[in-house]
């Protein structure tokens, strides 16, 4: 599950490598989510690819909601399997 981020205390720009560390995921997984939610990295004034704070927050929120929904669905599925009355 994607970790909690303290949105108010975030810096203005995160490189792709920094986002991978923040989200605790591999670059290929970050790319998958970026493409899935159509939130793409941009270049900063130094030529580094990454995400501005606003876009990073959007991406984080979408991933969080999707993962939370999947976890909820799995818990419901598993609870039905274990319940002899289901």
N, C-alpha and C positions, 0 to 999 in steps of 0.2 A: 504494500500500500504506500502511496506517495506520502512523504512526511509533511507535517504542518509547516507553513511558512509565516513568519511575522511580517505581513504586508507593509505596515507603516514604517518599518525600519529597514526596508530594502534599499539597495543602491539603485542608481538610475539605469544601469546597463550590466548585463551578465553575458559572458562569452558562452559558447556552446559547452565547453569543458566545465565551466562553473555551474551551468544549469544541470549537467549530468550529475555532478556532485550534490547539488541541492536536492534534486529529485531522487537521488540514489538509483539511477538507472543507466544503462549502457547507451552509447550514442545511437545505435541502431533503433533502440526503443524510443528515444527522444525524437528521432527522425520520423518514425512511424506516427507518433502522436501529433507531431507538427504538421505532417501531411494530412492526417485524418481530420484535424480540426482547422486546417488551412490557416495556421499561424506560423509564419515562416521567419527564419532568422534574417537579420539585416546587417549591413556593415556599419560600424561606428566610424568616427572621424580618424581613427588610427588604422583602419583596414581590418579590424577583427570582426568576425561574424558572431552574432549573438542576438539577444532579445532585450529590447527596452523594457523597463519595469512594467509598464501598462500591459504589453503583450505577454510578458512572462506570467503576470498574475492571471490573465485570461486563460492561458494554456494550463497553468497549474489548477485553476478552478475546474476546467472541463475534465482534466484527467482525474481529479479528486472525485468529482461527481460520478464519473463512469465507474471508477474502481469501487466506490461506496455502493453503487447500485449492484454491481457484480457480486460483491461480498454479501449483500443482503439477499440476493437471489440464491446464492450458494448456501447460505445459512438456512433459508426456507426449504430448499431442496433436501439438505441433509437432515433437517429436523423431521421432515415427512418420512424419510427413510427409517429413522430410528423410532418413530412413534408407532406402536403396535395398533393404534386405533385409526391411523390415517388411511 
